[in-house]
Amino acid sequence: MYLKELKLKNYRNYTEQEAAFDRDINLIVGNNAQGKTNLLEAVYLLSSGKSYRTPFDRELIKWNGDTLYIRGKLIETEGEKEIEIGIKDNKKMVKVNGIPLRKRGELLGNLIVVMFSPEEIKLVKEGPGFRRRFMDQEIAQLKSSYYYALNSYNRVLIQRNSLLKDGISEKAKMDMLCEWDRQLVEYGTKLIYERLAFIKKISAISEGVHRRITDGSEALKVEYQSCIDLKEITGPEDIRKRLNVNLERSRKKDLMTGMTISGPHREDIKICINETEARKFGSQGQQRTAALSIKLSEVELIKEETGEYPVLLLDDVMSELDPYRQKFVLDNLSRIQAFITCTHLTGTVEKRYAGGKVFHINSGIITTG
């Protein structure tokens, strides 16, 4: 899978630009605030229907404009595909091969991307929310059913928390909680089952990637920390039973606090280097390398699951890596379409990809060569 062409109209600082990309390496070069990250964001938008930088679509439209249009043509095993996104009067239109999509979930999986930027170190060093978002975003790209289960779970969770805070009697609440709990268990079971399978696969792949990056000096381990006891789990039914027991046990405390204290919305991933938790005790270099290992592992997992490599977006990552790690990343990009942004071409990048396609961006104007 690779992105063949991209058209931008009234997007961020782009008035109207078109570009045709190399199926392997595309180097996006320019000073800061010229539009390099905007270009990668547009590719991400074609994949997910949402920006990774802002929840507000209005911010994507060029200053003083009221409409936006993005079109991407991609090539995959089955042939060519076209994705269009338009925004007008705060209404979003998404089409695939000219057919309007009714739900965002219908877009997921058409163009699969893996994003890596300096912000990704938060995957290791920040709170559980970043790691849950990582799981949710990546699994949803592979399985739209997970996306719908996640949306349903969050909707039910909001309703349940609203009931817990309601001023009605505790007896009335208990009667009504039974139905919300039934739905939380149904959707929560799906989330936990898919997350557990995903993290097992990511952990196995990232262990080998990290060993190669660190030349065998460090051992990386990624563990799923669930709200339920994962011992002797054989399938969804085991998860369903344990999730139900958890909700029953915490019901009185939930009523006291006015919130649901246990469930997939409170889960985490534990990332360890040499059996020590990287978030608490790892150096910044170790945290960055762990994050890099996990993101590169994601690329391999997607290939295993779909039969095709995703498009890799590397936003200003090279400046954060030493020459050895730069070389490791570049050496592992064979057969993968990658977009790499940088302010200038380093010796490592120039040497490895002298034949790559270079795009220069200045004030929203794209030139090649």
Secondary structure, DSSP 4 states (H G I P E B T S, - for coil): -EEEEEEEEEETTEEEEEEE--SSEEEEE--TTSSHHHHHHHHHHHHHSS-SS-S-GGGGBPTT--EEEEEEEEEETTEEEEEEEEEETTEEEEEETTEEPSSGGGTTTSS-EEEE-GGGGHHHHS-HHHHHHHHHHHHHHH-HHHHHHHHHHHHHHHHHHHHHHSSS-HHHHHHHHHHHHHHHHHHHHHHHHHHHHHHHHHHHHHHHHHHHHTTTS--EEEEEE-SS--TT--SHHHHHHHHHHHHHHHHHHHHHHTS--SSGGG-EEEEEETTEEHHHH--HHHHHHHHHHHHHHHHHHHHHHHSSPPEEEEES-GGGS-HHHHHHHHHT-TT--EEEEESS--HHHHHHTTTSEEEEEETTEEEE-
